[in-house]
């Protein structure tokens, strides 16, 4: 089955040979796939209708697309929760980190963890420290000194 050329309805001066770059949002999604399939069925040659196997294959592709999108959303959520759980395990631990505002070193106990723009941020002695700046993790020295030899 041949497919006629596609023209850009919003800007007729643009053609497929132009060097336009597309973002991920420009890719075909489920809705666009269904619209194309409907247009294909509506405009097919009545003397040569679409084969059942072609139609079933396209529906299977649509189903696969939906499942991959759901899996991608689930994996993204799982990764976020995993990062949060791993970072939360640092609460109460003594860390050494590079000062995000410049040059120095910050040492202290992690009091809480937040997620800022998808990045875990530790509160170390009142200073917000991105997890990527942490260089060492240990046990709070004051906790071992007070509970030591008795």
MDAnalysis code that builds the backbone (N, CA, C; Angstrom):
import MDAnalysis as mda
import numpy as np

u = mda.Universe.empty(450, n_residues=150, atom_resindex=np.repeat(np.arange(150), 3), trajectory=True)
u.add_TopologyAttr("name", ["N", "CA", "C"] * 150)
u.add_TopologyAttr("resid", np.arange(1, 151))
u.add_TopologyAttr("resname", ["UNK", "UNK", "UNK", "UNK", "UNK", "UNK", "UNK", "UNK", "UNK", "UNK", "UNK", "UNK", "UNK", "UNK", "UNK", "UNK", "UNK", "UNK", "UNK", "UNK", "UNK", "UNK", "UNK", "UNK", "UNK", "UNK", "UNK", "UNK", "UNK", "UNK", "UNK", "UNK", "UNK", "UNK", "UNK", "UNK", "UNK", "UNK", "UNK", "UNK", "UNK", "UNK", "UNK", "UNK", "UNK", "UNK", "UNK", "UNK", "UNK", "UNK", "UNK", "UNK", "UNK", "UNK", "UNK", "UNK", "UNK", "UNK", "UNK", "UNK", "UNK", "UNK", "UNK", "UNK", "UNK", "UNK", "UNK", "UNK", "UNK", "UNK", "UNK", "UNK", "UNK", "UNK", "UNK", "UNK", "UNK", "UNK", "UNK", "UNK", "UNK", "UNK", "UNK", "UNK", "UNK", "UNK", "UNK", "UNK", "UNK", "UNK", "UNK", "UNK", "UNK", "UNK", "UNK", "UNK", "UNK", "UNK", "UNK", "UNK", "UNK", "UNK", "UNK", "UNK", "UNK", "UNK", "UNK", "UNK", "UNK", "UNK", "UNK", "UNK", "UNK", "UNK", "UNK", "UNK", "UNK", "UNK", "UNK", "UNK", "UNK", "UNK", "UNK", "UNK", "UNK", "UNK", "UNK", "UNK", "UNK", "UNK", "UNK", "UNK", "UNK", "UNK", "UNK", "UNK", "UNK", "UNK", "UNK", "UNK", "UNK", "UNK", "UNK", "UNK", "UNK", "UNK", "UNK", "UNK", "UNK", "UNK"])
u.atoms.positions = np.array([
    [0.847, -1.171, 0.000],
    [0.000, 0.000, 0.000],
    [0.888, 1.226, 0.000],
    [0.679, 2.121, -0.924],
    [1.490, 3.325, -0.983],
    [0.852, 4.401, -0.122],
    [1.703, 5.257, 0.399],
    [1.243, 6.342, 1.264],
    [1.596, 7.644, 0.580],
    [0.625, 8.527, 0.366],
    [0.923, 9.800, -0.288],
    [1.806, 10.665, 0.594],
    [2.459, 11.643, -0.013],
    [3.342, 12.540, 0.716],
    [2.601, 13.320, 1.783],
    [3.317, 13.735, 2.794],
    [2.745, 14.492, 3.896],
    [3.202, 15.932, 3.763],
    [2.288, 16.871, 3.893],
    [2.644, 18.277, 3.832],
    [2.410, 18.915, 5.177],
    [3.115, 19.978, 5.427],
    [2.991, 20.710, 6.678],
    [1.874, 21.734, 6.519],
    [0.744, 21.529, 7.199],
    [-0.416, 22.402, 7.058],
    [-0.207, 23.751, 7.735],
    [0.637, 23.809, 8.753],
    [0.819, 25.070, 9.473],
    [1.801, 25.983, 8.782],
    [2.729, 25.432, 8.006],
    [3.715, 26.237, 7.303],
    [3.973, 25.606, 5.944],
    [3.184, 25.969, 4.920],
    [3.302, 25.319, 3.631],
    [4.666, 25.482, 2.987],
    [5.484, 26.422, 3.419],
    [6.806, 26.618, 2.830],
    [7.837, 25.616, 3.322],
    [7.476, 24.747, 4.240],
    [8.412, 23.775, 4.792],
    [8.144, 22.422, 4.171],
    [9.213, 21.717, 3.803],
    [9.011, 20.377, 3.267],
    [9.833, 19.380, 4.054],
    [9.660, 18.105, 3.740],
    [10.322, 17.036, 4.495],
    [11.828, 17.057, 4.300],
    [12.319, 17.685, 3.237],
    [13.757, 17.707, 2.971],
    [14.477, 18.794, 3.765],
    [13.730, 19.651, 4.471],
    [14.381, 20.709, 5.243],
    [15.128, 20.109, 6.421],
    [16.036, 20.875, 6.963],
    [16.869, 20.373, 8.061],
    [16.262, 20.730, 9.408],
    [14.974, 20.519, 9.569],
    [14.286, 20.799, 10.817],
    [14.616, 19.716, 11.835],
    [14.911, 20.130, 13.057],
    [15.166, 19.157, 14.116],
    [13.889, 18.998, 14.922],
    [13.662, 17.799, 15.429],
    [12.462, 17.502, 16.184],
    [12.820, 17.152, 17.616],
    [11.990, 17.610, 18.524],
    [12.165, 17.269, 19.931],
    [11.383, 15.995, 20.216],
    [11.606, 15.350, 21.382],
    [10.839, 14.150, 21.719],
    [9.330, 14.392, 21.710],
    [8.893, 15.617, 21.968],
    [7.460, 15.921, 21.963],
    [6.884, 15.861, 20.553],
    [7.745, 15.962, 19.516],
    [7.290, 15.915, 18.131],
    [7.082, 14.496, 17.627],
    [7.447, 13.496, 18.373],
    [7.306, 12.111, 17.943],
    [5.845, 11.692, 17.989],
    [5.541, 10.658, 17.233],
    [4.167, 10.164, 17.202],
    [3.825, 9.475, 18.512],
    [2.679, 9.800, 19.025],
    [2.187, 9.146, 20.226],
    [0.990, 8.288, 19.888],
    [0.317, 7.822, 20.909],
    [-0.830, 6.934, 20.727],
    [-1.931, 7.626, 19.935],
    [-2.231, 8.872, 20.279],
    [-3.311, 9.596, 19.609],
    [-2.996, 9.789, 18.131],
    [-1.756, 10.171, 17.825],
    [-1.368, 10.373, 16.433],
    [-1.395, 9.054, 15.655],
    [-0.984, 7.972, 16.309],
    [-1.005, 6.659, 15.669],
    [-2.441, 6.278, 15.309],
    [-3.381, 6.495, 16.229],
    [-4.787, 6.186, 15.956],
    [-5.339, 7.063, 14.831],
    [-4.949, 8.328, 14.796],
    [-5.416, 9.215, 13.729],
    [-4.893, 8.744, 12.370],
    [-3.620, 8.336, 12.325],
    [-3.059, 7.829, 11.073],
    [-3.753, 6.547, 10.639],
    [-4.003, 5.651, 11.564],
    [-4.664, 4.395, 11.248],
    [-6.083, 4.646, 10.735],
    [-6.799, 5.575, 11.369],
    [-8.152, 5.914, 10.932],
    [-8.131, 6.521, 9.536],
    [-7.189, 7.426, 9.287],
    [-7.076, 8.038, 7.960],
    [-6.725, 6.992, 6.913],
    [-5.868, 6.060, 7.274],
    [-5.483, 4.996, 6.346],
    [-6.698, 4.137, 5.997],
    [-7.509, 3.783, 6.996],
    [-8.703, 2.988, 6.735],
    [-9.729, 3.761, 5.909],
    [-9.876, 5.039, 6.196],
    [-10.848, 5.871, 5.505],
    [-10.466, 6.077, 4.034],
    [-9.178, 6.161, 3.751],
    [-8.711, 6.485, 2.406],
    [-8.181, 5.296, 1.626],
    [-8.437, 4.097, 2.091],
    [-7.909, 2.931, 1.378],
    [-8.671, 2.703, 0.071],
    [-8.034, 2.031, -0.845],
    [-8.621, 1.678, -2.132],
    [-9.675, 0.599, -1.904],
    [-10.956, 0.845, -2.262],
    [-11.991, -0.149, -2.010],
    [-11.781, -1.449, -2.800],
    [-11.036, -1.372, -3.902],
    [-10.773, -2.578, -4.689],
    [-9.629, -3.391, -4.095],
    [-8.827, -2.753, -3.257],
    [-7.711, -3.455, -2.606],
    [-7.709, -3.076, -1.124],
    [-8.649, -3.595, -0.361],
    [-8.716, -3.227, 1.067],
    [-7.491, -3.749, 1.822],
    [-7.284, -3.153, 2.969],
    [-6.156, -3.540, 3.819],
    [-6.306, -5.002, 4.218],
    [-5.224, -5.709, 4.146],
    [-5.214, -7.109, 4.558],
    [-5.463, -7.200, 6.069],
    [-6.137, -8.265, 6.485],
    [-6.384, -8.477, 7.910],
    [-5.079, -8.528, 8.694],
    [-4.075, -9.167, 8.110],
    [-2.802, -9.309, 8.816],
    [-2.135, -7.959, 9.031],
    [-2.258, -7.038, 8.038],
    [-1.688, -5.698, 8.204],
    [-2.388, -4.960, 9.340],
    [-3.720, -5.059, 9.338],
    [-4.506, -4.373, 10.366],
    [-4.170, -4.903, 11.751],
    [-4.081, -6.215, 11.877],
    [-3.750, -6.832, 13.164],
    [-2.340, -6.435, 13.593],
    [-1.409, -6.384, 12.647],
    [-0.033, -5.985, 12.973],
    [0.000, -4.551, 13.482],
    [-0.770, -3.649, 12.869],
    [-0.788, -2.260, 13.319],
    [-1.442, -2.131, 14.696],
    [-2.478, -2.896, 14.951],
    [-3.089, -2.879, 16.284],
    [-2.121, -3.429, 17.330],
    [-1.348, -4.448, 16.945],
    [-0.349, -4.989, 17.872],
    [0.728, -3.945, 18.160],
    [1.103, -3.161, 17.159],
    [2.081, -2.092, 17.379],
    [1.522, -1.051, 18.336],
    [0.251, -0.713, 18.174],
    [-0.383, 0.251, 19.074],
    [-0.380, -0.283, 20.497],
    [-0.714, -1.550, 20.664],
    [-0.715, -2.171, 21.982],
    [0.687, -2.155, 22.588],
    [1.684, -2.465, 21.782],
    [3.079, -2.447, 22.257],
    [3.480, -1.043, 22.680],
    [3.072, -0.046, 21.907],
    [3.380, 1.343, 22.235],
    [2.779, 1.723, 23.586],
    [1.521, 1.373, 23.813],
    [0.874, 1.669, 25.092],
    [1.602, 1.001, 26.249],
    [1.961, -0.272, 26.071],
    [2.643, -1.002, 27.136],
    [4.024, -0.403, 27.423],
    [4.736, 0.005, 26.390],
    [6.059, 0.615, 26.608],
    [5.924, 1.955, 27.334],
    [4.893, 2.733, 26.994],
    [4.689, 4.005, 27.679],
    [4.370, 3.775, 29.156],
    [3.523, 2.793, 29.449],
    [3.199, 2.487, 30.841],
    [4.434, 1.992, 31.584],
    [5.234, 1.163, 30.928],
    [6.442, 0.646, 31.562],
    [7.440, 1.778, 31.828],
    [7.549, 2.703, 30.892],
    [8.451, 3.839, 31.066],
    [8.027, 4.692, 32.257],
    [6.720, 4.952, 32.384],
    [6.223, 5.721, 33.528],
    [6.483, 4.993, 34.841],
    [6.256, 3.683, 34.843],
    [6.478, 2.889, 36.052],
    [7.949, 2.880, 36.434],
    [8.829, 2.705, 35.453],
    [10.263, 2.698, 35.740],
    [10.746, 4.057, 36.235],
    [10.224, 5.135, 35.659],
    [10.612, 6.471, 36.115],
    [10.227, 6.677, 37.574],
    [9.020, 6.253, 37.934],
    [8.566, 6.368, 39.322],
    [9.425, 5.507, 40.237],
    [9.746, 4.302, 39.799],
    [10.576, 3.394, 40.583],
    [11.964, 3.975, 40.825],
    [12.555, 4.576, 39.803],
    [13.882, 5.184, 39.950],
    [13.825, 6.336, 40.948],
    [12.804, 7.186, 40.837],
    [12.665, 8.306, 41.779],
    [12.541, 7.806, 43.216],
    [11.719, 6.791, 43.423],
    [11.513, 6.267, 44.771],
    [12.784, 5.606, 45.298],
    [13.510, 4.933, 44.436],
    [14.762, 4.283, 44.838],
    [15.802, 5.312, 45.257],
    [15.920, 6.372, 44.471],
    [16.878, 7.431, 44.809],
    [16.490, 8.080, 46.133],
    [15.204, 8.341, 46.327],
    [14.753, 8.956, 47.569],
    [15.024, 8.049, 48.758],
    [14.754, 6.749, 48.615],
    [14.989, 5.804, 49.712],
    [16.478, 5.707, 50.044],
    [17.322, 5.643, 49.031],
    [18.769, 5.562, 49.274],
    [19.277, 6.836, 49.923],
    [18.773, 7.977, 49.457],
    [19.222, 9.242, 50.033],
    [18.696, 9.407, 51.454],
    [17.473, 8.965, 51.718],
    [16.903, 9.076, 53.066],
    [17.690, 8.244, 54.073],
    [18.359, 7.198, 53.598],
    [19.163, 6.378, 54.512],
    [20.366, 7.145, 55.055],
    [20.646, 8.308, 54.490],
    [21.769, 9.128, 54.984],
    [21.375, 10.013, 56.162],
    [20.082, 10.112, 56.476],
    [19.660, 10.948, 57.597],
    [20.276, 10.398, 58.884],
    [20.924, 11.290, 59.650],
    [21.594, 10.905, 60.889],
    [23.041, 10.481, 60.670],
    [23.473, 10.379, 59.431],
    [24.860, 9.995, 59.140],
    [25.731, 11.245, 59.017],
    [27.002, 11.097, 59.325],
    [27.969, 12.179, 59.204],
    [28.518, 12.157, 57.785],
    [28.481, 13.305, 57.113],
    [28.988, 13.378, 55.745],
    [30.020, 14.485, 55.614],
    [30.875, 14.306, 54.640],
    [31.810, 15.339, 54.230],
    [31.480, 15.626, 52.774],
    [31.300, 16.914, 52.454],
    [30.901, 17.293, 51.104],
    [31.635, 18.548, 50.673],
    [31.726, 18.721, 49.386],
    [32.282, 19.951, 48.836],
    [31.208, 21.023, 48.917],
    [31.605, 22.213, 49.354],
    [30.669, 23.325, 49.489],
    [30.176, 23.743, 48.099],
    [28.854, 23.686, 47.857],
    [28.344, 24.039, 46.533],
    [28.534, 25.511, 46.183],
    [28.705, 26.385, 47.206],
    [28.877, 27.807, 46.925],
    [30.328, 28.166, 46.628],
    [31.241, 27.223, 46.835],
    [32.624, 27.498, 46.435],
    [33.650, 26.910, 47.364],
    [34.582, 26.231, 46.794],
    [35.824, 25.779, 47.358],
    [35.939, 25.024, 48.653],
    [35.183, 25.327, 49.660],
    [35.408, 24.721, 50.956],
    [34.826, 23.328, 51.101],
    [34.956, 22.830, 52.341],
    [34.442, 21.510, 52.685],
    [33.414, 21.681, 53.792],
    [32.331, 20.955, 53.692],
    [31.286, 20.975, 54.717],
    [31.280, 19.614, 55.384],
    [31.309, 19.617, 56.740],
    [31.203, 18.375, 57.504],
    [30.052, 18.535, 58.471],
    [29.269, 17.487, 58.596],
    [28.160, 17.551, 59.530],
    [27.232, 16.368, 59.383],
    [26.174, 16.393, 60.172],
    [25.187, 15.319, 60.187],
    [24.015, 15.723, 59.297],
    [23.548, 14.778, 58.501],
    [22.407, 15.029, 57.613],
    [21.142, 15.038, 58.465],
    [20.403, 16.160, 58.423],
    [19.185, 16.262, 59.229],
    [17.933, 15.942, 58.419],
    [17.935, 16.245, 57.132],
    [16.800, 15.885, 56.286],
    [17.238, 15.878, 54.825],
    [16.346, 15.331, 53.994],
    [16.617, 15.185, 52.564],
    [15.417, 15.718, 51.798],
    [15.688, 16.469, 50.742],
    [14.629, 16.935, 49.850],
    [15.030, 16.618, 48.413],
    [14.065, 16.652, 47.533],
    [14.330, 16.492, 46.111],
    [14.064, 17.850, 45.476],
    [15.075, 18.427, 44.840],
    [14.941, 19.725, 44.181],
    [15.257, 19.545, 42.706],
    [14.245, 19.761, 41.849],
    [14.384, 19.602, 40.402],
    [14.964, 18.236, 40.038],
    [14.482, 17.207, 40.731],
    [14.896, 15.838, 40.436],
    [16.226, 15.424, 41.038],
    [16.866, 16.315, 41.785],
    [18.164, 16.026, 42.385],
    [18.031, 15.960, 43.900],
    [18.534, 14.896, 44.551],
    [18.490, 14.826, 46.009],
    [19.403, 15.889, 46.635],
    [18.869, 16.586, 47.623],
    [19.628, 17.629, 48.326],
    [19.578, 17.318, 49.813],
    [20.762, 17.270, 50.443],
    [20.883, 16.976, 51.870],
    [20.971, 18.280, 52.653],
    [20.388, 18.302, 53.847],
    [20.547, 19.430, 54.751],
    [21.626, 19.026, 55.749],
    [22.803, 19.630, 55.586],
    [23.948, 19.316, 56.457],
    [24.259, 20.565, 57.267],
    [23.878, 20.544, 58.532],
    [24.131, 21.691, 59.409],
    [23.538, 22.978, 58.889],
    [22.366, 22.913, 58.270],
    [21.707, 24.109, 57.753],
    [22.136, 24.495, 56.345],
    [23.037, 23.745, 55.755],
    [23.487, 24.029, 54.389],
    [22.918, 22.982, 53.439],
    [22.346, 23.451, 52.329],
    [21.814, 22.541, 51.312],
    [22.981, 22.033, 50.469],
    [23.139, 20.704, 50.451],
    [24.250, 20.084, 49.727],
    [23.689, 19.045, 48.747],
    [23.920, 19.246, 47.433],
    [23.488, 18.216, 46.478],
    [24.215, 16.903, 46.755],
    [23.517, 15.802, 46.590],
    [24.097, 14.487, 46.857],
    [25.382, 14.269, 46.068],
    [25.470, 14.799, 44.874],
    [26.663, 14.619, 44.041],
    [27.905, 15.261, 44.655],
    [27.746, 16.181, 45.596],
    [28.887, 16.856, 46.225],
    [29.432, 16.102, 47.436],
    [28.742, 15.058, 47.872],
    [29.187, 14.282, 49.037],
    [30.417, 13.463, 48.642],
    [31.481, 13.560, 49.469],
    [32.705, 12.812, 49.179],
    [32.931, 11.665, 50.149],
    [32.317, 11.731, 51.342],
    [32.436, 10.607, 52.267],
    [31.228, 10.573, 53.199],
    [30.916, 9.357, 53.648],
    [29.784, 9.126, 54.542],
    [30.288, 8.278, 55.699],
    [29.929, 8.660, 56.908],
    [30.356, 7.892, 58.066],
    [29.339, 7.967, 59.181],
    [29.704, 7.422, 60.314],
    [28.852, 7.451, 61.498],
    [29.118, 8.751, 62.222],
    [28.081, 9.338, 62.798],
    [28.215, 10.587, 63.538],
    [29.228, 10.388, 64.667],
    [30.374, 11.114, 64.657],
    [31.411, 10.937, 65.674],
    [30.901, 11.223, 67.088],
    [29.968, 12.136, 67.259],
    [29.466, 12.438, 68.599],
    [28.643, 11.277, 69.148],
    [28.016, 10.493, 68.293],
    [27.231, 9.348, 68.738],
    [28.134, 8.230, 69.239],
    [29.283, 8.039, 68.629],
    [30.193, 6.983, 69.081],
    [30.946, 7.405, 70.321],
    [31.207, 8.698, 70.500],
    [31.938, 9.185, 71.672],
    [31.081, 9.058, 72.924],
    [29.783, 9.340, 72.836],
    [28.934, 9.293, 74.021],
    [28.526, 7.880, 74.385],
    [28.459, 6.976, 73.396],
    [28.014, 5.633, 73.700],
    [29.174, 4.652, 73.745],
    [30.395, 5.141, 73.890],
    [31.593, 4.326, 73.804],
    [31.828, 3.428, 75.009],
    [32.986, 3.590, 75.672],
    [33.423, 2.700, 76.747],
    [32.634, 2.934, 78.005],
    [32.044, 1.868, 78.522],
    [31.336, 1.979, 79.783],
    [31.569, 0.744, 80.594],
])
